[in-house]
Amino acid sequence: MNQTSFAFAHDRSGRGRRSRMDNTGNRLFFGLCPPPAIERQVASIADDYKNAFSLSGQLRLTTLHVTIRWVCDYPNLPEHVIFAALQAGVGAESPPITITFDRIMRFPQALVLAGEGGRKSLARLHLQLGVAMHNAGLPRNIGHTFTPHMTLLYDRKAVPVMMLDRPVSWTAYELLLIHSVLGKTEHHIVDRWPLLG
């Protein structure tokens, strides 16, 4: 994942846009990312399940994350939306969060890890960011349901819910605002905030 600075040009409508972007689409979201040791564990789990269930989707280790709040999807990211998201991120406060995923399951068209470990703390951060986004002028359904998970790969094939032999667990020490270039499996860190409590 890369940390990049944003340089904006202006289109004819006067809305800000990234000058170096093409129009594949862009997503902005708040998330937590696992450390490299967890990425290796997850790669092993994903390979086992791909082989066991003949899945064709590709694991993307460089973009593993737990989404806390989706901000927006745009052809080009408006400068005012990024600014508002940055303001919302500043308002988030949480101690470090220990996340534990103990099962593998199917979400719509995706194979994911899920579990209850850290769920209350994650839900609290999710709600807090929803309020902060609303206060920063971003449209957000504060009461939106939230199921913490980490997507391993995309595949339409159904797989049963299975408990992991060894849960995937790590402690997140920072909240990230991430820019995803849709269709390119490319994430850029816009900003980060320490989880200090």
C-alpha positions as CSV (number, residue, x, y, z in Angstrom):
1,M,0.0,0.0,0.0
2,N,1.4,3.4,-0.9
3,Q,1.0,6.7,0.9
4,T,0.5,9.4,-1.7
5,S,-0.1,13.1,-1.7
6,F,-3.0,14.5,-3.6
7,A,-2.5,17.0,-6.4
8,F,-5.8,18.4,-7.8
9,A,-6.7,19.8,-11.2
10,H,-10.2,21.2,-11.9
11,D,-12.6,20.0,-14.5
12,R,-15.0,22.3,-16.3
13,S,-17.7,21.7,-13.7
14,G,-15.4,23.3,-11.1
15,R,-15.2,20.1,-9.0
16,G,-11.8,19.0,-7.7
17,R,-10.3,15.9,-9.3
18,R,-7.0,14.0,-9.1
19,S,-5.0,15.1,-12.1
20,R,-3.1,11.8,-12.4
21,M,-6.2,9.5,-12.3
22,D,-7.9,7.9,-15.1
23,N,-11.6,7.2,-15.0
24,T,-11.7,3.6,-13.8
25,G,-13.4,4.8,-10.6
26,N,-12.2,5.7,-7.1
27,R,-13.3,4.7,-3.7
28,L,-12.5,6.4,-0.4
29,F,-12.9,4.4,2.9
30,F,-11.7,4.2,6.5
31,G,-10.1,0.9,7.4
32,L,-7.6,-1.1,9.4
33,C,-4.8,-3.1,7.8
34,P,-3.1,-6.3,9.1
35,P,0.7,-6.5,9.6
36,P,2.8,-8.6,7.2
37,A,2.8,-11.7,9.5
38,I,-1.0,-11.8,9.3
39,E,-0.9,-11.4,5.5
40,R,1.2,-14.6,5.3
41,Q,-1.2,-16.5,7.5
42,V,-4.1,-15.3,5.5
43,A,-2.4,-16.3,2.2
44,S,-2.0,-19.8,3.5
45,I,-5.7,-20.0,4.6
46,A,-6.9,-18.6,1.2
47,D,-4.8,-21.1,-0.7
48,D,-6.1,-24.0,1.3
49,Y,-9.8,-22.9,0.6
50,K,-9.1,-22.1,-3.0
51,N,-7.9,-25.7,-3.5
52,A,-10.5,-27.3,-1.4
53,F,-13.4,-25.6,-3.1
54,S,-11.9,-25.0,-6.6
55,L,-12.2,-21.3,-6.3
56,S,-10.8,-19.2,-9.2
57,G,-10.6,-15.7,-7.5
58,Q,-7.2,-14.3,-6.8
59,L,-6.0,-13.3,-3.3
60,R,-4.7,-9.8,-3.2
61,L,-2.3,-9.5,-0.2
62,T,-1.5,-5.9,-0.9
63,T,-5.0,-4.7,-0.3
64,L,-6.1,-6.8,2.8
65,H,-8.1,-4.6,5.2
66,V,-11.1,-4.4,7.4
67,T,-13.4,-1.6,6.2
68,I,-14.7,0.5,9.1
69,R,-16.6,3.1,7.0
70,W,-17.1,3.5,3.2
71,V,-17.0,7.2,2.3
72,C,-17.7,7.4,-1.4
73,D,-17.2,6.2,-5.0
74,Y,-16.5,8.7,-7.7
75,P,-15.1,8.8,-11.2
76,N,-12.7,11.4,-9.8
77,L,-12.5,12.1,-6.1
78,P,-13.7,15.6,-5.3
79,E,-11.3,17.7,-3.2
80,H,-14.1,18.7,-0.8
81,V,-15.0,15.1,-0.1
82,I,-11.4,14.2,0.8
83,F,-11.1,17.3,3.0
84,A,-14.4,16.3,4.8
85,A,-13.1,12.7,5.3
86,L,-9.9,14.0,6.7
87,Q,-11.8,16.1,9.2
88,A,-13.9,13.1,10.2
89,G,-10.7,11.0,10.7
90,V,-9.3,13.6,13.1
91,G,-12.5,13.2,15.2
92,A,-12.1,9.4,15.7
93,E,-10.8,8.2,19.1
94,S,-10.2,4.7,20.1
95,P,-7.6,2.6,21.9
96,P,-5.8,0.0,19.9
97,I,-8.2,-2.7,18.8
98,T,-7.4,-6.5,18.9
99,I,-9.3,-8.1,16.0
100,T,-9.8,-11.9,15.9
101,F,-11.4,-13.7,13.0
102,D,-12.2,-17.4,13.7
103,R,-14.2,-18.4,10.7
104,I,-14.2,-18.3,6.9
105,M,-17.5,-17.7,5.1
106,R,-19.1,-16.4,2.0
107,F,-20.4,-12.8,1.6
108,P,-22.1,-11.9,-1.7
109,Q,-19.5,-12.9,-4.3
110,A,-16.6,-13.0,-1.8
111,L,-14.8,-15.3,0.5
112,V,-14.2,-13.5,3.8
113,L,-12.8,-14.0,7.3
114,A,-15.2,-13.0,10.1
115,G,-15.5,-13.4,13.9
116,E,-16.6,-11.7,17.1
117,G,-13.1,-10.8,18.5
118,G,-13.0,-7.0,18.7
119,R,-16.5,-6.6,17.4
120,K,-17.7,-4.2,20.1
121,S,-14.7,-1.9,19.7
122,L,-14.9,-2.0,15.9
123,A,-18.7,-1.2,16.1
124,R,-17.9,1.7,18.4
125,L,-15.3,3.1,16.0
126,H,-17.7,2.5,13.1
127,L,-20.5,4.5,14.9
128,Q,-18.0,7.2,15.9
129,L,-16.8,7.7,12.4
130,G,-20.4,7.8,11.1
131,V,-21.1,10.7,13.5
132,A,-17.9,12.4,12.6
133,M,-18.6,12.1,8.9
134,H,-22.1,13.5,9.4
135,N,-20.6,16.4,11.3
136,A,-18.1,17.0,8.5
137,G,-20.9,17.3,6.0
138,L,-20.7,13.8,4.4
139,P,-23.9,11.9,3.9
140,R,-23.9,8.9,6.2
141,N,-26.4,6.5,7.7
142,I,-25.2,6.5,11.3
143,G,-27.4,3.5,12.2
144,H,-26.1,1.4,9.3
145,T,-25.5,-2.3,10.2
146,F,-21.9,-3.3,10.4
147,T,-20.4,-6.8,10.1
148,P,-16.6,-6.7,10.6
149,H,-14.8,-8.9,8.0
150,M,-11.8,-9.1,5.8
151,T,-12.3,-10.1,2.2
152,L,-9.8,-12.7,0.9
153,L,-10.9,-13.0,-2.7
154,Y,-13.9,-12.6,-5.0
155,D,-15.6,-15.7,-6.3
156,R,-19.3,-16.5,-7.0
157,K,-19.0,-20.1,-5.8
158,A,-20.8,-20.9,-2.5
159,V,-18.7,-22.2,0.3
160,P,-19.8,-23.4,3.8
161,V,-19.1,-21.5,6.9
162,M,-16.1,-23.2,8.6
163,M,-14.1,-22.5,11.8
164,L,-10.4,-21.9,11.4
165,D,-8.0,-24.3,13.0
166,R,-6.0,-21.2,14.1
167,P,-7.8,-17.9,14.4
168,V,-6.4,-14.8,12.6
169,S,-5.7,-12.2,15.2
170,W,-3.8,-8.9,15.4
171,T,-3.9,-5.5,17.1
172,A,-4.6,-2.5,15.0
173,Y,-2.7,0.6,16.2
174,E,-3.9,3.1,13.5
175,L,-6.9,4.1,11.5
176,L,-6.3,4.6,7.8
177,L,-8.1,6.7,5.2
178,I,-7.6,4.7,2.0
179,H,-8.1,5.6,-1.7
180,S,-8.8,2.5,-3.7
181,V,-8.4,2.7,-7.5
182,L,-11.3,0.5,-8.6
183,G,-10.6,-2.3,-11.0
184,K,-6.8,-2.0,-10.5
185,T,-6.3,-3.6,-7.0
186,E,-4.5,-0.5,-5.9
187,H,-4.7,1.2,-2.5
188,H,-3.1,4.4,-1.5
189,I,-3.0,5.7,2.1
190,V,-4.4,9.3,2.2
191,D,-3.8,9.7,5.9
192,R,-3.5,7.8,9.1
193,W,-4.4,8.4,12.8
194,P,-3.0,6.5,15.8
195,L,-5.4,4.6,17.9
196,L,-4.3,5.9,21.3
197,G,-7.5,5.7,23.5
